[in-house]
């Protein structure tokens, strides 16, 4: 950003300024506007002399998102507390991956992200050494120690922890840095707090708001254009509904399936909903979009395709899931197992870059005749190579946007 760089103490005061709404009008129901565009306020010109450097003019900007309300920043954050990896993926996509100082299960999240970034020149995520902020529950002291410029975590999620109250959220916003997150849009579930001011967003709406925090509108627009083209390609080639396979998205265990819907609202389904497959468990009502079913229920549904959630991560090997199914007397008779249509799938905590790859992956797994064959995935390896003429989005366009060549 052009203009003055404030000293750390002054910078902190600006960064936390807008977040004090958490302790005042916001909790009484004042949300402000929901526009994702940041509004810039240029302060009166000042001169600050530090050693040999003289700077003039300081500029702040504000971004509004529920449930925080309007949050004001004096500059793009240089350190970012991240819980769930969709925000880490957003930071990378906006050219600020090095600002991330924490992420959920770093080895799993970081490795999975890099499985996708492998195909983007100049793009990677340095996850080694990062802290898992949820390993032992959300720790207030740790947030103070990290001293982050922004906390990409929903304050409504924070108060779901038994050790946190709204007053703790307010303290962190006042003393450290603002909160900026919206967790319950993932499932459209009702938040445990801030109900009067809560709103739901889709994945790319959230990404636009995070882009406004980092003042990276050009990168956002370049990537959103790739996403729009990908959705147009999918819509153009999708077969009629009557010709679509039945499918489930599950995590396979020895004795049951953790099963997720495919087509409900929420950004957790941003990679399956646009594909419109027939959800084999569409009539099941589960809290938070998932439930558990046994082998007999799965056999009764008998889906054409099984998407093994987390199968692209180091934690849940798809080869092991296939072995578990083949060795089970009921699982071995499932159509998806007999027809070799059990596929490694991605993470529900997906940011924009992950979403592009996971949309392409899902399209090929569900509709090979329309989108080209899925080449298969080898546990522990990067996202598979796909011939250039069979790719559903342009890797070079994505890399150029992330690298600032826009």
N, C-alpha and C positions, 0 to 999 in steps of 0.2 A: 504494500500500500504506500502511495506517495504521502509525504508529510512527516509529521513527528513520530518518533518512536518514544513512548513514554517510559519512564523508569518503572521497575517492577511494581512498586507500591501503588503508583498512580494508575498504571495499567490494570491492576487488580480491581481498583475501585470502579473503573469504567466497565470492566467485564462483568462484574457482579451487579451493576446498577439496575438493569431492567428486571433481574430475577427477583428483586424484593417484592414484586407483585405476588409472589407465592404467599407472603405473609400479610398482605393487605387486601386490596380489592378483589384479587383473583379468587380467593377462597370464599368470598361473598357472592361470587357468580359473575364477575366481570371478565369476559374473555377477550374483548377487543375484536379486531377484524381477523379473518382467516386467510388473507392474501399471503401467498408464499413470497411475494417480492419483498426484498429488504428495503427499508426506508433509511436513507442516509441523512444525517444531520451534521452540517459542518459548523464547528465551533468557531468562535472569534479567533482570529489569528493570534498565536502566541509565539514567543521565542523561548526556546529551552537550550541552554548551553551546557554540554557535557564534554569536558576536556576540550577537544578541538572542533566539535561538531555543533553547528547551530541549525536548528530546524524550525520551520514555521508551519502553522495550520495543522490542526488535528481533526480527523473526521471519524464519527461514530456511525453505526448502522444498527437497525433494529429488525428483528424477525419475529413474527407472531405465529404461534402454534399452540393448540390445546394439548395438555391442560396448563401449560406454563403461562400463557398470555404473551405479552410483548416482552422480548428479551433483548437487551441492548449490549452491543459489543463495540469496543473502541477500535478493534482490529481483528482480522481473522485469528482464531485460536492457534496458539503454537504448541499447546499440550492438550490432549483430549482423553478424558476417561471414557472408555467404551466397555459396556457389558457384553451385549450380543453382537455377533460379527457383521450383521447387516450395516451397522454404522462404521465399522472398520472398512468394509468394502466400499462404502460411500466415500470415506476419507481418501482411500487409495484412488478411486475414480476421479476425485477432484484434485489430485496432485498433492494431497496432504497426508499420505499414509504414515509419514515419519512423525506426525503429531500424536499418533495413538500410543498410549502408555499402558493400556490394559486391554484384555479381551478374554471372553469366556473360553475356557480350555484351550490355551494358546496353540498347543500342538495340533489339536483337531481343527480348530478354526483356521489357523494360519496355513497349515498344510493343504487344507481343502481349497482355500482361496488361491494358493499358488498352483494347485492342480489346473485351475482355469487360466491364471495369468501366464502360465507356461507358453501360451499361444499368442501372447501380446508382447511385442518387442518393447523392451525398456520398462516393463511393469512387473513389480514384485512387492511382496509384503514381508518385512523383516520382523518376524514374530518371536524369535528366540529371545528369552530374557524378559518377556512381558509377563505381568502379573495376571492371574485369574481372579477377578474381583468378586466372584461368586463362589469360590472354592469352599469357604467357611462361612458363607452368608455375607451380606453386604456389611462391610466394616467401616464405621464412621471415622475411626482414627486413621485408617488407611487412606480415606479420601483426603483428610487433612495433610497427611504425609506426602501424597502425590501432588497436591497443590495444583490441580489441573485448571486450565482456563475455562473449560466447559465440561459438563458431565452429560454424555450422550446416553442418558437413561431416563426413563419415565418416572417422575416423582410419585405417580400413582403405583408404580411397581415397587418403588422403594418402601412405601408405607405398608405394602403387603408383607414385608418382613416383620416378624413379631418384635424385633428389637428396634424398630424404627417407628417414629411418630411424625406427624406433620411438622411439629416444632423442630425435629432433627433435620428435616428437609430444608426448612427455612434457614436453619443455622448454617448449613453447608452452602446454600445459595448466597447468604450474607457474607460469610467469612472466607470462602474459597472461590467458588465460581458457579455460574448458573447451571440449572438442569435444562436439558433439551432432548426430549425423547417422547415417544408415544408407542408404548408396548402393546396395548390392547387392541389396536387396529389390526394386529396380526391375526386375531381370531374373531374380532368384533364382540368379544366378551365384555361384561360389565366390570369396570374397574372397582377396586375396593375403596378407593377414595376419589375425591375430585369429580364426583358424578355430575354435579350441576354444571361443570365447565368442560366436560369431555366431548371430544369430537373424534370421528374416525377418518382415516386417510388411507389411500392406497399406497403401494410401495413407491411409485414414481412421484407422487405428491410429497411424500416424506423426503425423498431425495432432493427435490427442488428446494425444500426448506433448509435442509442441511447445506445445500449449495449456497443458499443465501447467507448462512452463517459464515462460511468460508469466503464469501464474495467471489464465487466461481460460476457465475451464471453462464458464461460462454461454454465452459466444459459441460455443464449440465445440459444445455440446449443441444450441443453436439451429440451427446450420448442419448438424449431423449429422441433425437431424430433417428438414430440407429434402432432404438426400441420401437418407434412407430412404424418404421419400414418392416421390421421383423413381424410385428403384429399384422400388418397388412398382407405380408406373404402367407402367414398362417391362415388368416381369414379367407384368402383367395383359394387356397388349396385344400381346405378342410373338406372331407367327404360329407355327404348328407348324414343327418343324425342317425337315421336307420342303419347306416353302414359303418357306424363307429363301434369299436370293441368295448366290452365291459372291462373295467379296470379297478384296481385298488392300490392305494398307497399305504404301505405298511412297514413296520419294523418287525422282522421275524425273530421270534425267540423259540426256545425248545418246546414250550407247551401252549403258546398262544401268539396272537398277532396284535401288535399295537397299531390300530387302524385309523386312518385319517380320511376325511371327505376330500373330494376333488374339486368341486365346483361352487362351494359356498364363498361368501365374501371374506375378505381378510387377506393381508399380504403374505401370510404363510402359504397361500395357494396361488401366488402370482405366477407360478410356473406350470400349474395344471389347469387352472380355470380357463385360460384362453384356448386350450386344446379341446375342451368340451367332450371328453370321453364319457361314456355311460358309467356312472359311479355305481359299483355293485352293491354298495351299502348306503345309497342315497336316502333311503327311508329310515335309517337308524338315527336316533337323536342322542348325541353325546355332548357332554359339556365341553366347551373349548375346542370343538371340532374334532375330537378324537375319542376313541374308546378302545376296548379290548374285545376280541372274539376268539373263540376256540377253533380247532380244526374242523369240527362238524359244521359250524356256521360258515366257515370259509368254503367248505365243500359244497354246501347248499347254494352259496352265491356263485361258486366256480368261475371266477373271473378269467377273461382271456389273457389279461396282462397283470403282472404283479410288479409294482414299482417299489423297490426296497429302499425306503427312506434312510438317509445317512450312509448309503452304500458307497458313496464316493469319498467318505471320510476314513481316517485311519482307525476309527473305533468300531466300525461295523462292516466286516468283510462280506462282500456279496457271495464270494465262493463258499463261505461258511453257511450263509443263509440257504444257498441252493442245496448244500449237503444236508442240512437239517431237514429241509423239505423232502428231499429224495429218500431219506432214511425213515421217514414217518409213514405209517401204513395209509393214513388218509391224505397227508400232504403230497405224497408221491403220485396220487391219482388226480391232482388238480390239473386242469387243462393248461394253465400257464406253465406248470412244471413239465408236463409231458411234451409241450410244444416249444420248450426252451425259450419262454418269454418272461423270465424272471430277470429284471434289469436292475443294475445299480442306479440309484437315484441320488439327488443332491441333498442340500440342507434346507430346512424350512426357514432358518434365519439367513435369508439371502438378501444381499444388496443388489445394486443395479447391474454390475458386471456379472455376478453370479447368476442373476436372473436371465441375462441374455443367453448364457451357455445352457442353463437348465431348461429354458424354453426350447432351444434347439434340440437338446437331448430328448426331452419328452416328446416332441413332435416326431422324431425319428423312431422312438420306441413304440409309440402308439400307432403311427401311420407310415410305415416304411414305403408303401406304394406311392404315397403322395409327397413325402419329404426325403426319401432316400434311406437306405438301410443304416441302422445304428451299428457301428463297427464292433461294439462290445467294449467292456472295460476290464482292465487288469488291476486287481487290488494293489494299492500303493503307488500306482503309476499316475501321471498327469491325465487330464481329460484326453481322450483318444484323438489321434490325427484324423481329420476328415478332409477329403480332397476339396480343393478350392471351389470346383464347380458344384459341390454338394453342400457347401456351407450355407447356412440360412441367414448369416449376417457377416459383415465385412470386418475381419479382425484388425485390419490396418486402420479403418476409421475409428475403431474403439481405442487402439493404442495411441493414435494421433491425438484424440481428445484428452486422454489421460495425461499424455506428455505435454499438453499445452499447445499443440500444433493446430490451433483452431483460429 
